[in-house]
């Protein structure tokens, strides 16, 4: 429990919130679009398991123009 008290939440909280918002927007977009560059299930795994960069990678490479 001492570890949780030593975390600087003022810095960490905005990063976590931004990450959760990006993940939510990317997943919603992935569900709504008809086709992606590659299988949708792979993009879902990338979005969910590659922290912070997964949604950004999806928006750059995963969406079809």
Secondary structure, DSSP 8 states (H G I E B T S, - for coil): -HHHHHS-HHHHHHHHHHHHHHHHHHHHHHHHSS-BSS-HHHHHHHHHHSTTHHHHHIIIIIB--
